[in-house]
């Protein structure tokens, strides 16, 4: 009787090949034939294991499999979030009439593009009205160039000065100046916008005579990186079918911007239809793994079935990690049509933009949110909800900081740096709404950054040149302390080394290429990312740099002083000056 020469327990190439070689009837068969059979069984076995693994969240390894499994517990993988920040819109003092109302459609501007990142559109989500703003100021030129004021100004704002007698020497009437903020009550003036951002101030040589006035001719507006679409037809409901869905024509829809109108009535986006009543005009926005999306309506029990009318959508799209702007005065092109606006700039960075949710993070957050049941009760609940909100890479929830039933929530936005006011307000409202009876005092705050400057001497191994590995060394120090290291690691896990290199180059102006892949992979994979309250020992830094930068024999660190101990709301931030990393003789 002929029997199967391959044992039931054999699954790998070597075990199957061993079975074939041990069968007497096959002993003299060609080696290539037995290797082909063993290889085929190995591949099929691997494929079957993959299919089985996809059935379980912990072992699922494709984005689609993770998304499908998480959908069973009503958790949706987040798509991209967009950045936000402040843009200054400059008004023409010779034509503007106050109060000045600027329509939402005219509050938009573009960034200057680079080779790596295309120009991006930034838009307001509301109109704004500016009233005439002016105040008196005094000077003391013998001491400094400061104008003493009451209003808190921002560097980059446009002003003009006037007087009822003689202005301080160095200043002229009917001339545009740009503010350099010195303190909450002191400013100096610059002749150009670039001078203001570089700190090149006008020199005063007298205090003038009489009463002097400074008048404001710019308005600060919170803007978001996005492009908007209006009255897009998605199709027509039949008025009776349950769970109707309609595709959206653009990729990367920003979920907090979409509004549907059916028969002149607005419908509201919700995260889940579980609590929707049969009369609620609710819908879901669901993303596919390629960035496309659709809207989904209820079944008449969980949410109203839309009536037999055309469905119109207004929404914005954009976002991603490359929507972050890491330097001032990069948003410089006005894109609206208001003739009183003559220019724009960004006086602060734009943060909060992130790529689609990392599947490994989703595997952890999904079950945590299921446990929290979308309610903020414990510290762990708050952290999970904040991270799932999107645009945030580090968060701490510190309870009872402001008294009983209060909590402090410092956050690091995607891209690092300070979170925008819009992001802090939106997250704070979101968390409060999920506390018990929505009554807990939740305060989302900018983190206390502990900027770390490193001074070190490096001994290089024979055969290596210090100048050739200096960029690797400085990057290693940055990855130890930077608040964005975790985001770089997530980018690498999700999108590969090329995407991580692009992030690093844009963040720190390196020029790494694929030739640096091997070294950068070592540094990224083995970095221990910083977090709130983390303590650093000198040995942690020494071991990391010495072990994972090829060519380093040893190093001597003279700054900072160790241990570095961070408070609960404090997190380290890279403040490296490359010139402080030198070669030991």
C-alpha positions as CSV (number, residue, x, y, z in Angstrom):
1,X,0.0,0.0,0.0
2,X,1.4,3.3,-1.0
3,X,1.5,5.9,1.8
4,X,2.1,9.6,2.0
5,X,5.8,10.2,2.4
6,X,5.3,13.6,4.0
7,X,4.3,13.5,7.7
8,X,1.2,15.4,8.9
9,X,3.4,17.5,11.2
10,X,5.9,18.6,8.5
11,X,5.3,22.2,7.4
12,X,8.8,23.7,6.6
13,X,11.1,23.2,3.7
14,X,13.7,21.2,5.7
15,X,11.2,18.9,7.4
16,X,9.4,18.1,4.2
17,X,12.8,17.5,2.4
18,X,13.9,15.2,5.2
19,X,10.6,13.2,4.8
20,X,11.2,12.8,1.1
21,X,14.9,11.7,1.6
22,X,13.8,9.1,4.2
23,X,11.4,7.4,1.9
24,X,13.0,4.4,0.3
25,X,11.1,4.6,-2.9
26,X,12.2,8.3,-3.4
27,X,15.8,8.0,-2.3
28,X,17.1,7.8,-5.9
29,X,14.8,10.5,-7.3
30,X,16.4,13.8,-8.6
31,X,17.3,16.3,-5.8
32,X,15.8,19.2,-7.7
33,X,12.4,17.4,-7.8
34,X,12.4,16.8,-4.0
35,X,13.5,20.4,-3.4
36,X,10.7,21.7,-5.6
37,X,8.1,19.6,-3.7
38,X,9.5,20.8,-0.3
39,X,9.5,24.4,-1.4
40,X,5.9,24.2,-2.6
41,X,4.7,22.7,0.7
42,X,6.6,25.4,2.6
43,X,5.0,28.2,0.7
44,X,1.5,26.7,1.0
45,X,1.9,26.2,4.7
46,X,3.1,29.8,5.2
47,X,0.1,31.0,3.2
48,X,-2.3,28.9,5.3
49,X,-0.7,30.2,8.5
50,X,-1.1,33.8,7.3
51,X,-4.8,33.2,6.6
52,X,-5.3,31.8,10.1
53,X,-3.3,34.6,11.7
54,X,-5.5,37.2,10.0
55,X,-8.4,35.9,12.0
56,X,-6.9,37.2,15.2
57,X,-6.1,40.8,16.0
58,X,-2.8,40.3,17.8
59,X,-1.3,38.3,14.9
60,X,-2.9,40.1,12.0
61,X,-0.2,41.8,9.9
62,X,-1.9,43.6,7.0
63,X,-3.7,46.9,7.4
64,X,-6.9,45.5,5.8
65,X,-7.0,42.6,8.2
66,X,-6.5,44.8,11.2
67,X,-9.2,47.2,10.0
68,X,-11.7,44.4,9.4
69,X,-11.1,42.9,12.9
70,X,-11.3,46.2,14.7
71,X,-14.6,47.1,12.9
72,X,-16.2,44.1,14.7
73,X,-15.7,46.1,18.0
74,X,-16.8,49.4,16.3
75,X,-13.3,50.8,16.2
76,X,-12.3,52.5,13.0
77,X,-8.7,53.0,11.9
78,X,-8.0,56.8,11.8
79,X,-7.1,58.3,8.5
80,X,-4.9,61.3,8.3
81,X,-5.3,64.3,10.5
82,X,-4.4,67.8,9.5
83,X,-2.2,70.5,11.1
84,X,-3.5,73.8,12.5
85,X,-1.9,77.1,13.5
86,X,-2.1,80.9,13.2
87,X,-1.8,82.9,10.0
88,X,-1.4,86.6,10.0
89,X,-3.4,88.3,7.3
90,X,-2.0,91.8,6.5
91,X,-4.3,94.6,5.7
92,X,-3.7,97.7,3.5
93,X,-3.8,100.7,5.9
94,X,-4.6,103.0,3.0
95,X,-7.8,101.2,1.9
96,X,-9.2,99.2,4.8
97,X,-12.3,100.5,6.7
98,X,-13.0,99.2,10.2
99,X,-14.8,97.2,11.4
100,X,-13.5,94.9,8.7
101,X,-15.3,91.5,8.1
102,X,-13.3,88.9,6.0
103,X,-15.3,86.0,4.6
104,X,-14.2,82.5,5.3
105,X,-13.6,81.9,1.6
106,X,-11.1,84.7,1.6
107,X,-9.1,83.5,4.6
108,X,-6.8,81.2,2.8
109,X,-3.1,81.0,1.9
110,X,-0.4,78.7,0.5
111,X,2.9,77.6,1.8
112,X,6.2,77.8,-0.1
113,X,6.9,74.3,-1.5
114,X,10.1,72.4,-1.4
115,X,11.6,69.7,-3.5
116,X,10.3,67.1,-1.0
117,X,6.9,68.7,-0.1
118,X,4.5,70.4,-2.5
119,X,2.9,73.7,-1.7
120,X,-0.1,73.3,0.6
121,X,-3.3,75.3,1.1
122,X,-4.3,76.6,4.5
123,X,-7.8,77.8,5.2
124,X,-9.9,79.2,8.0
125,X,-13.1,77.5,9.0
126,X,-15.0,80.7,10.0
127,X,-15.2,84.3,8.9
128,X,-13.5,87.0,11.1
129,X,-14.2,90.6,12.0
130,X,-11.5,93.0,12.9
131,X,-12.1,96.3,14.7
132,X,-9.8,99.3,14.8
133,X,-7.1,98.5,17.3
134,X,-4.6,101.1,18.6
135,X,-3.0,102.3,21.8
136,X,-0.5,104.8,23.1
137,X,3.1,103.8,23.6
138,X,6.2,105.3,25.3
139,X,9.9,104.8,24.7
140,X,13.2,105.2,26.6
141,X,15.8,105.2,23.8
142,X,18.7,105.7,26.2
143,X,18.0,102.2,27.6
144,X,16.7,100.2,24.7
145,X,14.6,100.3,21.4
146,X,11.5,99.0,23.1
147,X,8.0,100.4,22.8
148,X,6.2,100.0,26.1
149,X,2.6,98.9,25.4
150,X,-0.4,97.2,27.1
151,X,-1.6,94.8,24.4
152,X,0.2,91.4,24.0
153,X,1.6,91.4,20.5
154,X,2.9,88.6,18.3
155,X,6.2,88.8,16.3
156,X,5.3,89.5,12.7
157,X,2.2,91.6,13.2
158,X,2.0,94.8,11.0
159,X,1.6,98.2,12.6
160,X,1.9,101.9,11.9
161,X,2.8,104.6,14.3
162,X,1.6,108.2,14.7
163,X,1.9,111.1,17.1
164,X,0.3,114.5,18.0
165,X,3.8,116.1,17.9
166,X,7.1,114.4,17.0
167,X,7.7,110.7,16.7
168,X,10.8,109.1,18.3
169,X,13.8,109.5,15.8
170,X,14.1,106.3,13.7
171,X,10.3,106.0,13.2
172,X,8.2,107.5,10.5
173,X,4.4,108.1,10.1
174,X,2.4,106.3,7.4
175,X,5.1,103.6,7.2
176,X,4.5,99.9,7.6
177,X,6.5,98.2,10.5
178,X,6.5,94.7,11.8
179,X,6.5,93.7,15.4
180,X,9.3,91.9,17.3
181,X,7.8,90.7,20.6
182,X,10.1,91.3,23.6
183,X,7.7,90.6,26.4
184,X,4.0,90.8,27.2
185,X,4.4,94.6,27.6
186,X,7.4,95.4,25.3
187,X,7.9,95.3,21.5
188,X,10.4,96.6,19.0
189,X,9.8,97.3,15.4
190,X,11.4,96.1,12.1
191,X,11.3,97.6,8.7
192,X,10.5,94.4,6.9
193,X,8.8,91.1,7.8
194,X,12.0,89.1,7.3
195,X,13.8,91.5,9.7
196,X,11.1,91.0,12.3
197,X,11.5,87.2,12.2
198,X,15.3,87.5,12.3
199,X,15.2,90.1,15.1
200,X,16.7,93.0,13.2
201,X,15.1,96.0,15.0
202,X,14.9,99.7,14.2
203,X,17.2,101.8,16.3
204,X,15.7,104.7,18.2
205,X,17.8,107.8,18.7
206,X,15.3,109.9,20.6
207,X,12.0,109.6,22.5
208,X,10.2,112.2,20.4
209,X,7.7,114.7,21.9
210,X,4.0,114.3,22.6
211,X,1.6,111.4,22.7
212,X,2.5,108.5,20.4
213,X,0.1,105.8,19.0
214,X,0.7,102.4,17.5
215,X,-2.2,101.0,15.3
216,X,-2.6,97.4,14.2
217,X,-3.1,96.4,10.5
218,X,-3.0,92.6,10.7
219,X,-5.4,89.9,12.0
220,X,-4.5,86.6,13.5
221,X,-6.7,83.7,12.2
222,X,-6.6,80.0,13.1
223,X,-6.2,78.0,9.9
224,X,-6.0,74.4,8.9
225,X,-4.1,72.7,6.1
226,X,-7.0,71.7,3.8
227,X,-8.7,72.2,0.4
228,X,-12.5,72.6,0.5
229,X,-15.2,71.3,-1.8
230,X,-18.9,72.4,-1.7
231,X,-22.2,71.0,-2.9
232,X,-20.7,67.7,-4.2
233,X,-23.5,65.3,-5.3
234,X,-23.0,61.8,-3.8
235,X,-26.1,60.4,-5.4
236,X,-29.7,59.9,-4.4
237,X,-31.3,57.9,-1.6
238,X,-34.1,55.6,-2.5
239,X,-35.8,56.4,0.8
240,X,-36.2,52.8,1.9
241,X,-33.0,50.7,1.7
242,X,-31.2,50.0,5.0
243,X,-27.5,50.8,5.5
244,X,-27.1,52.8,2.3
245,X,-23.6,53.9,1.5
246,X,-22.3,56.5,-1.0
247,X,-18.7,57.0,-2.1
248,X,-16.8,60.3,-1.8
249,X,-14.7,61.4,-4.8
250,X,-11.7,62.8,-3.0
251,X,-9.0,61.0,-1.0
252,X,-8.0,62.0,2.6
253,X,-11.4,63.6,3.6
254,X,-11.0,65.4,7.0
255,X,-13.8,63.8,9.1
256,X,-14.5,66.9,11.2
257,X,-15.3,69.0,8.1
258,X,-17.9,66.9,6.4
259,X,-21.5,68.1,6.3
260,X,-24.3,66.4,4.4
261,X,-27.5,68.2,3.2
262,X,-30.6,66.3,2.1
263,X,-33.7,68.2,1.1
264,X,-32.2,71.4,2.7
265,X,-31.7,69.7,6.1
266,X,-28.2,69.1,7.6
267,X,-27.2,65.6,8.8
268,X,-24.7,65.0,11.6
269,X,-21.6,62.8,11.5
270,X,-21.3,60.5,14.5
271,X,-18.7,58.0,15.5
272,X,-21.2,55.2,16.0
273,X,-24.9,54.6,15.2
274,X,-25.3,52.5,18.3
275,X,-26.9,55.3,20.3
276,X,-28.8,56.9,17.3
277,X,-32.6,56.9,17.4
278,X,-34.8,56.1,14.4
279,X,-35.4,59.8,13.9
280,X,-31.8,61.0,14.1
281,X,-30.3,62.4,11.0
282,X,-27.0,60.7,11.5
283,X,-24.3,59.2,9.3
284,X,-20.9,57.6,9.5
285,X,-17.8,58.4,7.6
286,X,-15.8,55.2,6.9
287,X,-12.3,55.1,5.4
288,X,-10.9,52.4,3.1
289,X,-7.2,51.5,3.5
290,X,-6.3,53.4,0.4
291,X,-7.6,56.7,1.7
292,X,-10.9,56.7,-0.2
293,X,-14.0,56.9,1.9
294,X,-17.8,56.6,2.0
295,X,-20.7,57.8,4.1
296,X,-23.0,55.2,5.7
297,X,-26.6,55.7,6.8
298,X,-28.7,53.8,9.4
299,X,-31.4,51.2,9.0
300,X,-34.4,53.1,10.5
301,X,-33.8,51.7,14.0
302,X,-30.2,52.9,14.4
303,X,-30.4,56.2,12.6
304,X,-32.9,57.5,10.1
305,X,-33.0,56.1,6.5
306,X,-32.4,59.2,4.3
307,X,-35.5,60.2,2.3
308,X,-35.7,60.0,-1.5
309,X,-33.6,63.2,-2.3
310,X,-30.2,64.1,-3.7
311,X,-27.4,63.9,-1.1
312,X,-25.0,67.0,-1.2
313,X,-21.7,67.1,0.6
314,X,-19.4,69.9,1.8
315,X,-16.0,68.8,3.1
316,X,-12.3,69.5,3.1
317,X,-9.4,67.2,2.3
318,X,-5.7,67.1,3.0
319,X,-3.6,66.5,6.1
320,X,-0.8,64.1,6.8
321,X,2.6,64.5,8.5
322,X,3.7,66.8,5.6
323,X,1.0,69.3,6.5
324,X,3.1,70.3,9.5
325,X,5.1,73.5,9.1
326,X,8.2,73.5,11.3
327,X,9.4,77.1,10.8
328,X,7.9,80.6,10.7
329,X,7.1,82.6,7.6
330,X,6.6,79.6,5.3
331,X,3.0,80.3,4.5
332,X,3.6,83.4,2.4
333,X,1.2,83.4,-0.6
334,X,-2.3,84.9,-0.1
335,X,-4.9,82.8,-2.0
336,X,-8.2,84.7,-1.3
337,X,-9.8,87.5,-3.2
338,X,-10.2,90.3,-0.6
339,X,-8.6,93.4,-2.1
340,X,-7.8,94.8,1.4
341,X,-5.5,91.8,2.2
342,X,-2.0,92.4,0.9
343,X,0.0,89.5,2.3
344,X,0.2,86.7,4.8
345,X,2.7,84.9,7.0
346,X,2.7,82.2,9.8
347,X,4.2,83.5,13.1
348,X,4.2,80.1,14.6
349,X,4.6,76.5,13.5
350,X,1.7,74.3,12.3
351,X,1.4,71.0,14.2
352,X,-1.1,68.2,14.6
353,X,-0.9,66.7,11.1
354,X,-0.4,63.0,11.1
355,X,-0.5,60.1,8.7
356,X,-3.0,57.2,8.8
357,X,-3.1,55.4,12.1
358,X,-0.3,52.8,12.7
359,X,-1.7,49.3,12.8
360,X,0.4,48.3,15.7
361,X,-0.9,51.2,17.7
362,X,-4.5,50.4,16.6
363,X,-4.1,46.8,17.9
364,X,-3.4,48.3,21.4
365,X,-5.9,51.2,21.3
366,X,-8.9,49.3,19.9
367,X,-9.2,46.9,23.0
368,X,-8.5,49.8,25.4
369,X,-11.3,51.9,24.0
370,X,-13.6,48.9,24.1
371,X,-12.8,48.7,27.8
372,X,-13.3,52.4,28.3
373,X,-16.6,52.3,26.4
374,X,-15.9,55.7,25.0
375,X,-16.0,57.2,28.5
376,X,-13.2,59.0,30.4
377,X,-13.2,57.5,33.9
378,X,-9.6,56.4,34.5
379,X,-6.2,57.8,33.6
380,X,-5.8,55.0,31.1
381,X,-9.2,55.8,29.5
382,X,-8.1,59.5,29.0
383,X,-4.8,58.5,27.5
384,X,-6.4,56.1,25.1
385,X,-9.1,58.5,24.1
386,X,-6.6,61.3,23.5
387,X,-4.3,59.2,21.3
388,X,-7.3,57.8,19.3
389,X,-8.5,61.4,18.8
390,X,-5.7,61.9,16.2
391,X,-2.9,64.4,15.7
392,X,-1.3,63.6,19.0
393,X,1.9,61.5,19.6
394,X,2.5,61.8,23.3
395,X,0.0,62.4,26.2
396,X,-0.1,62.4,29.9
397,X,-3.2,62.5,32.2
398,X,-2.2,63.9,35.6
399,X,-5.1,63.7,38.0
400,X,-6.2,66.2,40.7
401,X,-3.6,68.8,39.7
402,X,-6.1,71.6,40.1
403,X,-8.1,70.1,42.9
404,X,-10.5,67.2,43.2
405,X,-12.2,66.0,40.0
406,X,-9.7,67.7,37.8
407,X,-6.9,66.6,35.5
408,X,-4.0,68.1,33.6
409,X,-3.5,66.7,30.0
410,X,-0.3,67.9,28.4
411,X,0.0,66.8,24.8
412,X,2.7,66.6,22.1
413,X,1.2,67.2,18.7
414,X,2.2,65.3,15.6
415,X,5.3,67.1,14.3
416,X,6.4,68.0,17.8
417,X,6.5,71.5,19.3
418,X,3.5,73.3,20.8
419,X,0.0,72.2,20.0
420,X,-2.2,74.8,18.4
421,X,-4.9,76.5,20.4
422,X,-7.5,74.9,18.1
423,X,-6.2,71.4,18.8
424,X,-6.1,72.0,22.5
425,X,-9.6,73.4,22.6
426,X,-11.1,70.6,20.4
427,X,-9.5,67.8,22.4
428,X,-10.4,69.4,25.7
429,X,-14.1,69.6,24.7
430,X,-13.9,66.0,23.4
431,X,-12.5,64.7,26.7
432,X,-14.9,66.7,28.9
433,X,-17.9,65.4,27.0
434,X,-16.8,61.8,27.9
435,X,-16.3,62.4,31.6
436,X,-19.0,61.5,34.2
437,X,-21.9,63.8,33.5
438,X,-19.4,66.0,31.5
439,X,-18.5,67.8,34.7
440,X,-14.8,67.0,35.3
441,X,-12.3,69.9,35.1
442,X,-10.1,68.7,32.2
443,X,-7.4,71.1,31.0
444,X,-5.5,70.2,27.8
445,X,-2.2,72.1,27.9
446,X,1.1,72.7,26.1
447,X,3.7,70.4,27.6
448,X,6.6,71.8,29.6
449,X,9.6,71.1,27.4
450,X,13.0,70.4,28.8
451,X,15.3,71.4,25.9
452,X,18.5,69.3,26.1
453,X,21.8,70.6,24.7
454,X,24.5,68.0,24.4
455,X,28.3,68.6,24.5
456,X,30.4,65.5,23.8
457,X,33.8,64.3,22.5
458,X,33.8,61.3,20.3
459,X,36.7,58.8,19.8
460,X,36.5,57.3,16.3
461,X,37.6,53.8,15.5
462,X,40.5,53.3,13.1
463,X,39.4,53.3,9.5
464,X,36.6,55.8,10.1
465,X,36.6,59.6,9.5
466,X,34.8,61.7,12.1
467,X,33.4,64.1,9.4
468,X,31.8,61.1,7.6
469,X,29.9,59.9,10.6
470,X,29.1,63.2,12.3
471,X,25.6,63.4,11.0
472,X,24.8,59.9,12.3
473,X,26.2,60.9,15.7
474,X,24.2,64.1,15.9
475,X,21.0,62.2,14.8
476,X,21.6,59.7,17.6
477,X,21.7,62.4,20.2
478,X,18.5,63.9,18.8
479,X,16.7,60.6,18.7
480,X,17.5,60.2,22.4
481,X,15.8,63.4,23.5
482,X,13.4,64.5,20.8
483,X,9.7,64.5,21.4
484,X,9.1,63.2,17.8
485,X,11.3,60.1,18.0
486,X,8.2,57.9,18.6
487,X,6.5,59.3,15.6
488,X,9.6,58.7,13.4
489,X,9.5,55.0,14.6
490,X,5.8,54.7,13.8
491,X,6.4,56.2,10.4
492,X,9.2,53.7,9.8
493,X,7.1,50.7,10.9
494,X,4.1,51.8,8.8
495,X,5.7,53.3,5.7
496,X,9.3,52.1,5.6
497,X,12.7,53.6,5.8
498,X,12.3,56.0,2.9
499,X,9.4,57.7,4.5
500,X,11.3,57.9,7.9
501,X,14.3,59.5,6.1
502,X,12.1,62.1,4.5
503,X,10.7,63.0,8.0
504,X,14.2,63.2,9.5
505,X,15.5,65.3,6.6
506,X,12.6,67.8,6.8
507,X,12.7,68.0,10.6
508,X,16.4,68.6,11.0
509,X,17.6,69.6,7.5
510,X,19.8,66.5,7.0
511,X,20.3,65.2,3.4
512,X,20.3,61.4,4.1
513,X,19.6,59.1,1.1
514,X,19.0,55.4,0.6
515,X,22.7,55.0,0.9
516,X,22.3,55.7,4.6
517,X,19.5,53.1,5.1
518,X,21.5,50.5,7.0
519,X,22.8,52.9,9.6
520,X,19.5,54.8,10.0
521,X,17.5,51.6,10.5
522,X,19.8,50.7,13.4
523,X,19.3,54.1,15.0
524,X,15.5,54.2,14.5
525,X,14.8,50.6,15.6
526,X,16.9,50.8,18.8
527,X,16.0,54.3,20.0
528,X,14.1,54.4,23.3
529,X,11.7,57.3,22.7
530,X,11.2,59.9,25.4
531,X,7.9,60.4,27.2
532,X,6.4,62.5,30.0
533,X,8.1,62.0,33.3
534,X,11.0,60.0,31.9
535,X,14.3,59.9,33.7
536,X,17.6,59.6,31.7
537,X,20.8,58.2,33.0
538,X,24.2,58.9,31.3
539,X,24.6,55.2,30.7
540,X,21.5,55.1,28.5
541,X,22.9,57.7,26.1
542,X,26.5,56.3,26.2
543,X,25.3,52.8,25.4
544,X,23.0,53.9,22.5
545,X,25.4,56.1,20.7
546,X,28.4,53.8,21.2
547,X,26.5,50.6,20.2
548,X,24.5,51.8,17.2
549,X,26.6,54.4,15.5
550,X,29.2,52.6,13.4
551,X,32.7,53.9,13.8
552,X,32.4,55.2,17.4
553,X,34.9,53.8,19.8
554,X,33.8,55.7,22.9
555,X,32.4,59.1,23.9
556,X,32.7,61.5,26.8
557,X,29.6,63.6,27.6
558,X,30.2,66.8,29.5
559,X,26.7,68.2,29.1
560,X,23.9,67.8,30.2
561,X,24.3,66.9,33.8
562,X,22.8,63.5,34.7
563,X,20.4,62.2,35.8
564,X,17.8,64.1,33.8
565,X,14.5,64.0,35.7
566,X,11.3,65.2,34.1
567,X,8.1,66.1,36.0
568,X,4.8,64.5,35.1
569,X,4.0,67.3,32.6
570,X,7.5,67.6,31.3
571,X,9.2,66.0,28.3
572,X,12.6,66.4,26.8
573,X,13.1,68.2,23.5
574,X,16.2,68.1,21.3
575,X,18.2,71.4,21.4
576,X,21.4,70.1,19.9
577,X,24.1,72.4,18.4
578,X,26.1,70.1,16.1
579,X,29.3,72.2,16.7
580,X,29.2,70.9,20.3
581,X,29.9,67.4,19.2
582,X,33.6,67.2,18.6
583,X,36.3,64.6,18.0
584,X,38.6,63.7,20.9
585,X,42.3,64.0,20.0
